[in-house]
Amino acid sequence: IGLRLSEKNTLKISSIDTGSFMHDVIDKFFDEIKLQGLNLKNIEDEEIEKIIEEIINEKLNLNKNYIFSSTPKYKVLARRLKRVVLKSMKYIIDSLKYSDFEVLGNEVEFKDQKEYKPIEISLDDGKKLEVTGKIDRIDIGKLSGEKYIRIIDYKSSIKNIDLNEVYAGLQIQLLTYLDAVCKEENVMPAGVLYFNLIDPIIKSSKSLTKEEIEEEIRKKFKMQGLVVADVEVVKMMDKRLESGASNIVPVYLDKEGKLSNSRSSTVTKYQFEYLQKYMNKIIKQIAKEILTGNIELKPYYSVKNKKTPCEYCIYKSICNFNQGGCKNDYRYIGNMDKQIVLEMIKEEI
């Protein structure tokens, strides 16, 4: 059963609170668009601002969001969140306006009685594992008779996909959902992407025009993640892209209009297949460790970022992880090149 330990409630706002608030507003925005019968690709900035303003004001009056208006400090934070959500929403819509992808669903759940049934994985001993969860957004596009989907996750901080972490079994959420939706809908994978809900600061050593500032802000809102290495599919995500860097997805086309592997965050269709199969293997391994009661003290340490979750853990006094005296050790995550990691994943499936 476990100890069911939890942190003592205090009157403060955490990153989880702000993230949840912004997610709720964006989800409600798409619901409102559908309710009013508006076309996302034709909506004007003024209409976006009006809808967001109404949603935020309504949500700030809800009891669960009382903390955002409890002190002058948090009222200032609420105004900042409003600014961040409004700016982010404009660029979310912008990325859809210049795309041939349509929103298939928002806040899509893998759960009984929801949009998709739980993801079922059969273990080697005959037992079956059910995985439930929620996707912020699924988009769908059509090309040459094939349907493609992309999974998009909203983050209230800068986030990208690191294949070293995927290999270590840490960053598997989006790829697991991608695999499940592809099988359920019989579609091809187009990408897994993070849209970062941020308040960008533009730095420059020279004076910038209004248009140049707008262009720099747009770059900050470029989605991060992995997309399929197919020029036609990429151009479906950014219809204006002919050459150079896309301002919507993490790809770069050279002067001949071909994908630059070194300057793009792409994987081939076959590599997406490897990644999808690897997700299955990782989840089985995790399930086996849970069922066998493996509670070994072995947090990860990122060689690339020199970070470990222990820095932020509130349960350190209970865990007593100590690299020195108790001879505990970290599970080190390397900083290998993308192609090397993909080859390692291919060999393990």
KAWO-V785771 format. One record per helix or strand. SS is the DSSP state (h for helix, s for strand). FROM is the first residue (numbers start at 1). TO is the last residue. If there is no record, write none. Layout:
ss:SS from:FROM to:TO
ss:SS from:FROM to:TO
This chain:
ss:h from:15 to:36
ss:h from:45 to:60
ss:h from:63 to:69
ss:h from:72 to:97
ss:s from:102 to:110
ss:s from:116 to:116
ss:s from:119 to:122
ss:s from:128 to:131
ss:s from:133 to:143
ss:s from:146 to:155
ss:h from:163 to:167
ss:h from:173 to:185
ss:s from:188 to:196
ss:h from:210 to:220
ss:s from:224 to:228
ss:h from:231 to:237
ss:s from:244 to:245
ss:s from:252 to:253
ss:s from:259 to:259
ss:s from:266 to:267
ss:h from:269 to:291
ss:s from:300 to:302
ss:s from:307 to:307
ss:h from:309 to:311
ss:h from:316 to:319
ss:s from:331 to:333
ss:h from:338 to:348
